[in-house]
Amino acid sequence: MKARFAVLLLLTLASSARTWAQPPQPGEDPIAKNVFPPELVMKYSQEIGLDDRQRAAIKENVQGVQSKFIDTQWNLQEESQKLVRLLQAQPVNEAAVLAEVDKVLALEREIKRAQISLLVKIKNLLTEPQQAKLQELRRRGD
C-alpha cells in the first residue's frame, strides 16, 4: 500500500512537470493525438488496410518493448519500495530520499522513452493514408 502511494506520488509529480512545461488543451493530449497505440492500429487493421508485413513488424516491435518493460517495471517496483522504506525512517534522510527519487525517475523515463519509441516506430510503419484513416476513426469514437 505504501509502495503504491509512493509510486502514485512520483507519477503525479512527473505528470505535473509535463503540465508545467506545456499545458495541453482541456481534454487533449498533444502527444497521444499524433501517434497510434498498437491496440488502435490492430483494432482497425482491416479498415486501414494493414498488410502482413506491417502487422508482423508491429507485433515484433511490441514484443521487443514488452520484454524490456517487464525488467524495467520490476526494477521500478524495487526502487519504489526502497524509497518507501527511506520515507518511513525517523528522521528522514533527505539526501538518500532524493538519490532514490532520481533512480525511480530514471526508470520511469526509460519506460516512457521506450513507449514513445514504440509509438514512433508504429507510426513510421503506417502510410499517410492509413494514418489519416486512423485519425478519422479515432475522432469518430475510439
C-alpha positions in Angstrom: 0.0 0.0 0.0 2.8 2.4 0.9 4.7 1.5 -2.2 1.7 2.3 -4.3 1.4 5.7 -2.6 5.0 6.5 -3.3 4.7 5.5 -6.9 1.4 7.5 -7.3 3.1 10.5 -5.7 6.0 10.2 -8.1 3.8 9.7 -11.1 1.8 12.8 -10.1 5.0 14.8 -9.8 6.2 13.6 -13.1 2.9 14.4 -14.9 2.8 17.8 -13.2 6.2 18.6 -14.5 4.9 17.9 -18.0 1.9 20.1 -17.4 4.1 23.0 -16.3 6.3 22.6 -19.3 3.5 22.8 -21.9 -0.1 22.8 -20.7 -2.3 20.8 -23.2 -5.8 22.0 -24.2 -8.6 20.7 -21.9 -9.2 17.0 -22.6 -6.4 16.8 -25.2 -3.1 15.1 -25.0 -0.8 16.6 -27.7 1.4 13.6 -27.8 -1.3 11.0 -28.0 -3.1 12.7 -30.8 -0.1 12.4 -33.0 0.7 8.8 -32.5 -1.2 5.5 -32.8 -1.1 2.9 -30.0 -0.8 -0.7 -31.2 -4.2 -1.6 -29.8 -5.8 1.1 -32.0 -3.9 0.0 -35.1 -4.8 -3.6 -34.6 -8.5 -2.7 -33.8 -8.8 -1.0 -37.1 -6.3 -3.1 -39.1 -8.8 -4.1 -41.7 -10.3 -0.7 -42.1 -6.9 0.9 -42.7 -5.7 -2.0 -45.0 -2.8 -3.1 -42.8 -0.7 -5.6 -44.7 1.0 -8.7 -43.4 4.5 -7.0 -43.4 3.2 -4.1 -41.3 1.3 -6.4 -39.0 4.4 -8.6 -38.4 6.6 -5.5 -37.8 4.2 -4.1 -35.3 4.0 -7.4 -33.5 7.8 -7.7 -33.4 8.2 -4.2 -32.1 5.6 -4.6 -29.4 7.1 -7.9 -28.2 10.5 -6.4 -28.0 9.3 -3.5 -25.9 7.2 -5.8 -23.6 10.2 -7.8 -22.5 12.1 -4.6 -21.7 9.1 -3.2 -19.9 8.9 -6.2 -17.6 12.5 -5.9 -16.5 12.2 -2.1 -16.0 8.9 -2.4 -14.2 10.4 -4.9 -11.8 13.3 -2.6 -11.2 10.9 0.3 -10.7 8.9 -1.6 -8.2 12.1 -2.5 -6.2 13.4 1.1 -6.2 9.9 2.4 -5.2 9.9 0.0 -2.3 13.3 1.3 -1.3 12.0 4.9 -1.5 9.1 4.0 0.8 11.4 2.5 3.4 13.5 5.6 3.3 10.5 7.8 3.8 9.4 5.7 6.8 12.6 6.5 8.7 12.6 8.9 11.6 14.2 11.3 10.8 14.1 11.1 7.0 17.5 11.3 5.3 16.7 13.8 2.6 19.8 13.2 0.6 19.1 9.4 0.5 15.5 10.0 -0.5 16.4 12.4 -3.3 19.0 9.9 -4.6 16.4 7.2 -4.6 13.9 9.5 -6.3 16.5 10.1 -9.0 16.7 6.3 -9.5 12.9 6.0 -9.7 12.5 8.9 -12.1 15.3 7.5 -14.3 13.4 4.2 -14.6 10.1 6.0 -15.3 12.0 8.0 -18.0 13.3 4.8 -19.5 9.8 3.3 -19.7 8.3 6.5 -21.2 11.1 6.7 -23.7 10.6 3.1 -24.8 6.8 3.8 -25.1 7.4 6.8 -27.3 10.0 4.9 -29.4 7.4 2.1 -30.0 4.7 4.6 -31.0 7.1 6.4 -33.4 8.1 3.0 -35.0 4.4 2.1 -35.4 3.6 5.5 -36.9 6.5 5.2 -39.3 5.3 1.7 -40.4 1.9 3.3 -41.5 1.3 5.0 -44.8 0.0 8.6 -44.8 -3.5 7.4 -45.9 -3.5 4.8 -43.1 -2.6 7.4 -40.6 -5.3 9.8 -41.9 -7.9 6.9 -41.7 -6.9 6.1 -38.1 -7.2 9.8 -37.2 -10.7 9.8 -38.6 -11.7 6.6 -36.9 -10.3 7.9 -33.6 -12.3 11.1 -33.9 -15.5 9.1 -34.6 -15.2 7.4 -31.3 -12.2 5.2 -30.4 
